[in-house]
Amino acid sequence: MWLIVGLGNPGYEYAWTPHNLGFLVVDLLAERARIRVERPESKSYVGLGRFGEESVALAKPQTYMNLSGLAVGELAERYQVPAGRVVIVVDEVALPWGSLRVRERGSAGGHNGLKSVIGALGSDEFVRVRLGIQPDHPVGDLAAYVLHRMAKREREAAVELVGRAADAVECVVTEGVRRAMNQFNRRASDSGPATTG
């Protein structure tokens, strides 16, 4: 089994903010695979299903971003999923808006959600799919930026990015992380212009 976790914040007020792209990716994966991510379990909403021949658990932690590890640790233990078969989908302000990065392992890079997951799993050997949300203009308050409601043009760019990220997650599960890295680790400009307007 694979455990696929989108990081974000619960609540309507956070629904269309850059910090919630992980939730949007899980929502799209659930829609594609006809999985209902509704079961309250391990401080999350969880749904079970399949991507091709592979069993998957999709999860949206309800702990708020910075405490995501509390949910991920419990879920990994409950489903007996080793760190190497955990996929964390998360926004990344250090990457240009619209870019996508798949990695097999690595540090938290200053991301509090990833830091929490690493602490809970006791390992950084989990797959992460990072969605770039770096603004194209100087921002005084980064915390306010990642929690702002996206404007229409930003939403349109986000929908395209979420689609590619969902493709990347499916590729990780069905074809392997190396294949996903080769296929999806491109700059935003490689796949057309991205706007944050």
C-alpha positions, 0 to 999 in steps of 0.5 A: 500500500501507498500512503498519499498525504496532501498537506494543508489547513482545514476550513473553508477560509483556507480552501483556495490559498497557496498553502492548500495546494496539497489538499487540492491534489488529493481532491483531484486524485480522489475524483479520478480514482473515485475514492471518497476521502471522508472517513475521519481517522488518525486526525485526518480525512481518509479514503482507500482505493487503487491506482491501477494495481496498487492499493492507496490511502489518500489523506488530508490531515486536519491538524493544520499544516505545522502539525501534519506529522501527528496525522502522518505518523499515525496513518503510517503506523495504522496502515503499516506503510514504510516511509519509502511508500509515503508520498507527501504533496506540499506547496513550496515557496522556495520554488517558482510559481507553477514549477513541480519537483518530485524527490525521493528524500531530503531535508525539510528545507525550512517547511514546517509541515515537512519538518513535522512529518520528518519528526513523526516518521523518524525519517526523511526517506519519503517521497515528496511532490512539491508545488512551487508557489514563489511569488513573482514580486517582493512580499513583505509578509510570507505567512500572509502570502501563503494564506491569501485567497488566490485571485482568478488568474492565480486559481487558473494557474493553480488548477493546471499545476494541481493537475500536473502534480496529480499526474506525478503522484500517479506516476510515482505509484504506478511507475516509480519515483525515478520515472516521475522525477525524469518526467515531471521535474521541469521548470514552470517555463518548460510547460508554458507561462505561469502567472500569479496575477 
